[in-house]
Amino acid sequence: MFTEVKSLEEFNQLKEEAALLAYFSTEACSVCKVLKPKVEAMVSAEFPQIKLAYIKSEVLPEVAAQNQVFTAPTILVFFDGREYIRKSRNVGVGELQEAIARPYELMFE
């Protein structure tokens, strides 16, 4: 389940987890609203060790800017605090799943 990030400090703490998927969105983004539950379901089913973080870019512009996120939706996947995957705008759930599978396998299996 997604944790809604409330501050830059909280986001930086979450990045210290073994694995983190950060979902950047805005209120005006209709694609974001449709994609978010699909990403959540896929991660919960396929990659249970990944923590989920939800960031509203217009509420926390400093978190978005710090991570060079300028469009919605943007998905960043971190392993051991380092960014491994960045997907923006047209994100396919299958494509995202394939991108996560290899580093996840190396990390947890």
C-alpha positions, 0 to 999 in steps of 0.5 A: 500500500502506498505511503503518502510522503509529507516531507523531503526528510520523510522521502529521504528516509524511505529511500534508505529502504532496501527497495522503494517505488516512488510514484509522483503525481498531480491532482490534474493528472487523470492518467495518474489516477488510473495507473496508480492502483494498477502499479500498486496491485502489480508491486504487491503481487510480484514484488512484495519487498518493495515499499511504495511511496506516493508524492503529490508534486504540487504539494511537495515541489522540493521532493520533485525538484530534488529528484528531477521530476518535471512531469506526471506520472513519473515512477522512480525505483530505488534499490539500496538508495540508488535510482535504478528505474525512471519511467515518465508519462506513458508508463505500461505496467508490463514494461515496468514489471519487466524493468523491476524484475531483474534488479529485484531478483538480484537483490532479494532472491 
